[in-house]
């Protein structure tokens, strides 16, 4: 699953690595457990704030066919 940062934070479990809004979490090469994801995606953390949100993958556009273009 991929997550996007929605609020700035420093990751105390990753040598205070800084995450800015719009960045992907976790960064390349970092493995995090489900508990950490839950902490950051809910208010169940020291700051009582939500820092990441699940990034929904966009659906691929349907390929147009000659039939669909004739309408």
N, CA, C and O of each residue as an XYZ file, in Angstrom:
284
protein
N       0.846     -1.172      0.000
C       0.000      0.000      0.000
C       0.897      1.243      0.000
O       1.960      1.258      0.620
N       0.452      2.268     -0.697
C       1.208      3.511     -0.769
C       0.439      4.606     -0.049
O      -0.789      4.664     -0.107
N       1.172      5.464      0.622
C       0.570      6.553      1.384
C       1.199      7.870      0.974
O       2.344      7.910      0.526
N       0.442      8.948      1.131
C       0.943     10.282      0.844
C       0.895     11.091      2.137
O      -0.041     10.972      2.928
N       1.912     11.907      2.334
C       1.988     12.749      3.524
C       1.030     13.919      3.348
O       1.047     14.596      2.320
N       0.193     14.154      4.356
C      -0.754     15.265      4.291
C      -0.413     16.368      5.287
O      -0.968     17.464      5.214
N       0.502     16.081      6.223
C       0.913     17.072      7.212
C       2.374     16.820      7.563
O       2.781     15.677      7.771
N       3.158     17.891      7.627
C       4.588     17.782      7.927
C       4.828     17.055      9.244
O       4.133     17.287     10.233
N       5.826     16.168      9.240
C       6.275     15.533     10.484
C       7.701     15.037     10.314
O       8.182     14.836      9.199
N       8.363     14.844     11.444
C       9.662     14.181     11.441
C       9.441     12.801     12.031
O       8.806     12.651     13.076
N       9.966     11.805     11.359
C       9.742     10.422     11.773
C      10.749     10.039     12.854
O      11.922      9.802     12.568
N      10.279      9.983     14.086
C      11.164      9.676     15.209
C      11.670      8.239     15.160
O      12.630      7.895     15.850
N      11.036      7.407     14.356
C      11.492      6.022     14.218
C      12.431      5.852     13.022
O      12.826      4.734     12.693
N      12.787      6.971     12.371
C      13.679      6.938     11.206
C      14.677      8.099     11.282
O      14.811      8.874     10.335
N      15.371      8.209     12.409
C      16.401      9.241     12.600
C      15.900     10.649     12.293
O      16.626     11.451     11.706
N      14.674     10.951     12.684
C      14.055     12.262     12.473
C      14.009     12.680     11.001
O      14.151     13.859     10.678
N      13.812     11.712     10.124
C      13.661     12.008      8.693
C      12.446     12.909      8.509
O      11.381     12.641      9.064
N      12.605     13.983      7.727
C      11.516     14.942      7.533
C      10.628     14.531      6.364
O      11.107     14.176      5.287
N       9.344     14.590      6.603
C       8.342     14.332      5.567
C       7.513     15.595      5.378
O       7.013     16.177      6.341
N       7.377     16.005      4.133
C       6.603     17.193      3.790
C       5.342     16.774      3.037
O       5.330     15.727      2.389
N       4.284     17.578      3.116
C       3.053     17.250      2.391
C       3.326     16.978      0.909
O       4.059     17.709      0.243
N       2.715     15.909      0.423
C       2.879     15.516     -0.972
C       3.903     14.412     -1.179
O       3.924     13.772     -2.231
N       4.759     14.182     -0.176
C       5.760     13.119     -0.285
C       5.096     11.757     -0.109
O       4.030     11.647      0.498
N       5.733     10.733     -0.642
C       5.257      9.362     -0.492
C       5.831      8.789      0.803
O       7.001      9.001      1.122
N       4.994      8.062      1.544
C       5.434      7.394      2.766
C       5.158      5.912      2.637
O       4.073      5.550      2.180
N       6.060      5.045      3.006
C       7.401      5.322      3.505
C       8.359      5.606      2.360
O       8.090      5.272      1.207
N       9.471      6.221      2.696
C      10.462      6.543      1.667
C      11.089      5.254      1.137
O      10.980      4.194      1.754
N      11.733      5.366      0.006
C      12.358      4.209     -0.637
C      13.377      3.584      0.312
O      14.215      4.279      0.888
N      13.294      2.285      0.464
C      14.237      1.552      1.294
C      13.824      1.394      2.746
O      14.481      0.674      3.498
N      12.750      2.050      3.153
C      12.292      1.961      4.540
C      11.113      1.002      4.625
O      10.143      1.121      3.877
N      11.209      0.066      5.535
C      10.100     -0.862      5.766
C       9.460     -0.495      7.096
O      10.149     -0.337      8.104
N       8.149     -0.361      7.094
C       7.426     -0.025      8.322
C       6.348     -1.073      8.571
O       5.842     -1.699      7.640
N       6.010     -1.250      9.836
C       4.988     -2.241     10.168
C       3.595     -1.610     10.167
O       3.449     -0.390     10.082
N       2.590     -2.455     10.263
C       1.197     -1.993     10.213
C       0.869     -1.053     11.369
O       0.077     -0.124     11.213
N       1.476     -1.295     12.526
C       1.226     -0.431     13.683
C       1.677      0.998     13.415
O       0.997      1.953     13.788
N       2.837      1.139     12.761
C       3.351      2.485     12.461
C       2.429      3.189     11.468
O       2.146      4.377     11.618
N       1.968      2.474     10.474
C       1.030      3.051      9.506
C      -0.226      3.514     10.235
O      -0.732      4.605      9.970
N      -0.727      2.695     11.146
C      -1.932      3.042     11.904
C      -1.703      4.293     12.756
O      -2.577      5.156     12.837
N      -0.533      4.395     13.391
C      -0.209      5.578     14.202
C      -0.257      6.850     13.365
O      -0.822      7.861     13.784
N       0.341      6.789     12.178
C       0.455      7.986     11.349
C      -0.819      8.311     10.574
O      -1.030      9.461     10.188
N      -1.664      7.319     10.343
C      -2.882      7.556      9.566
C      -4.110      7.793     10.448
O      -5.217      7.980      9.944
N      -3.907      7.784     11.757
C      -4.981      8.089     12.706
C      -4.444      9.085     13.736
O      -3.292      9.512     13.661
N      -5.277      9.438     14.673
C      -4.842     10.357     15.727
C      -4.245      9.626     16.928
O      -4.041     10.226     17.983
N      -3.967      8.340     16.771
C      -3.370      7.538     17.846
C      -1.853      7.691     17.849
O      -1.125      6.722     17.635
N      -1.381      8.917     18.094
C       0.048      9.199     18.169
C       0.267     10.342     19.159
O      -0.696     10.922     19.661
N       1.515     10.663     19.436
C       1.827     11.666     20.457
C       1.230     13.037     20.159
O       0.819     13.740     21.082
N       1.173     13.427     18.894
C       0.641     14.749     18.537
C      -0.864     14.755     18.297
O      -1.460     15.817     18.113
N      -1.481     13.576     18.298
C      -2.932     13.461     18.083
C      -3.362     14.109     16.759
O      -4.371     14.811     16.693
N      -2.566     13.853     15.700
C      -2.842     14.398     14.376
C      -2.678     13.298     13.329
O      -1.967     12.318     13.550
N      -3.339     13.472     12.199
C      -3.211     12.539     11.083
C      -2.138     13.083     10.140
O      -2.191     14.244      9.735
N      -1.171     12.242      9.794
C      -0.039     12.684      8.985
C       0.005     12.085      7.586
O       0.569     12.687      6.673
N      -0.583     10.910      7.410
C      -0.554     10.264      6.099
C      -1.949      9.768      5.734
O      -2.791      9.522      6.597
N      -2.163      9.631      4.431
C      -3.431      9.093      3.932
C      -3.117      8.101      2.820
O      -2.127      8.239      2.101
N      -3.975      7.106      2.697
C      -3.787      6.101      1.653
C      -3.909      6.764      0.290
O      -4.836      7.534      0.039
N      -2.976      6.458     -0.571
C      -2.972      7.012     -1.917
C      -3.692      6.039     -2.823
O      -3.225      4.923     -3.052
N      -4.829      6.467     -3.337
C      -5.607      5.602     -4.219
C      -4.976      5.600     -5.597
O      -4.616      6.645     -6.140
N      -4.849      4.410     -6.148
C      -4.295      4.309     -7.486
C      -5.380      4.650     -8.489
O      -6.523      4.207     -8.375
N      -4.997      5.445     -9.468
C      -5.963      5.840    -10.496
C      -6.221      4.671    -11.432
O      -5.331      3.885    -11.757
N      -7.465      4.593    -11.847
C      -7.804      3.557    -12.819
C      -7.235      3.950    -14.170
O      -7.209      5.126    -14.531
N      -6.781      2.954    -14.905
C      -6.284      3.227    -16.243
C      -7.474      3.574    -17.130
O      -8.521      2.931    -17.048
N      -7.316      4.591    -17.980
C      -8.430      4.927    -18.871
C      -8.713      3.772    -19.823
O      -7.808      3.075    -20.284
N      -9.993      3.598    -20.098
C     -10.382      2.522    -21.010
C      -9.889      2.864    -22.408
O      -9.951      4.012    -22.850
N      -9.411      1.856    -23.076
C      -8.914      2.047    -24.433
C     -10.100      2.246    -25.370
O     -11.054      1.469    -25.378
N     -10.007      3.313    -26.157
C     -11.097      3.588    -27.091
C     -10.988      2.653    -28.292
O      -9.900      2.385    -28.801
N     -12.126      2.173    -28.720
C     -12.165      1.309    -29.896
C     -12.876      2.053    -31.013
O     -13.496      3.091    -30.784
N     -12.784      1.529    -32.195
C     -13.459      2.159    -33.328
C     -14.957      2.235    -33.086
O     -15.606      3.205    -33.477
N     -15.513      1.201    -32.434
C     -16.944      1.181    -32.139
C     -17.335      2.344    -31.233
O     -18.339      3.015    -31.474
N     -16.536      2.581    -30.188
C     -16.897      3.634    -29.242
C     -16.725      5.016    -29.854
O     -17.353      5.970    -29.394
N     -15.895      5.147    -30.875
C     -15.683      6.438    -31.519
C     -16.775      6.765    -32.528
O     -16.938      7.932    -32.882
N     -17.539      5.766    -33.010
C     -18.572      5.976    -34.017
C     -19.830      6.615    -33.458
O     -20.670      7.071    -34.233
N     -19.990      6.665    -32.147
C     -21.220      7.188    -31.531
C     -21.554      8.556    -31.952
O     -22.559      9.110    -31.509
